[in-house]
C-alpha cells in the first residue's frame, strides 16, 4: 500500500492518505486543490452554518 503525505492548510497537521483514494488523486493531479484535515473541516462547517443562520438578507429593491 502506497501512502501520500498531505498537510492541512489551516493547522499544518500532516496526514497520510491511501494513494487510491479519490482525494489523493485529486490533490496529486490538480495542485490548486488544498487539503483540510477532518477537525478543521468540521470546525469551519459548524461556523459557516451558524453564520448562515444568523445572516438576514434584505431583498427590497
C-alpha positions in Angstrom: 0.0 0.0 0.0 1.3 3.4 -1.0 0.5 6.5 1.0 0.6 10.1 0.2 1.6 12.7 2.8 -0.7 15.8 2.9 -0.6 18.9 5.1 -3.7 20.7 6.3 -3.7 24.3 5.1 -5.1 25.7 8.4 -3.3 23.8 11.2 -0.4 22.3 9.2 -1.0 18.8 10.5 0.5 16.1 8.4 -1.8 13.2 7.5 -1.2 10.1 5.4 -3.8 9.2 2.7 -4.1 6.0 0.8 -2.8 6.5 -2.8 -6.0 5.0 -4.2 -8.4 7.4 -2.6 -10.2 9.9 -4.9 -9.0 12.8 -2.7 -5.3 11.7 -3.0 -5.7 11.5 -6.8 -7.4 15.0 -6.9 -4.6 16.6 -4.9 -1.9 14.9 -6.9 -3.3 15.8 -10.4 -4.6 19.3 -9.6 -2.2 21.2 -7.4 -4.6 24.1 -7.0 -6.7 22.0 -4.7 -5.9 22.1 -1.0 -6.2 19.6 1.8 -8.0 20.3 5.1 -8.0 17.8 8.0 -11.3 16.5 9.4 -11.1 18.6 12.5 -10.6 21.8 10.6 -13.2 20.9 8.1 -15.8 20.2 10.8 -14.9 23.4 12.7 -15.3 25.5 9.5 -18.6 23.8 8.6 -20.1 24.5 12.0 -19.1 28.1 12.0 -20.3 28.6 8.4 -23.7 27.0 9.2 -24.0 29.2 12.3 -23.2 32.3 10.3 -25.7 31.4 7.6 -28.5 31.0 10.2 -27.7 34.4 11.7 -27.4 36.3 8.5 -30.6 38.0 7.2 -30.8 39.2 3.6 -32.7 42.3 2.8 -34.1 41.8 -0.7 -36.0 45.1 -1.0 -35.3 46.9 -4.3 
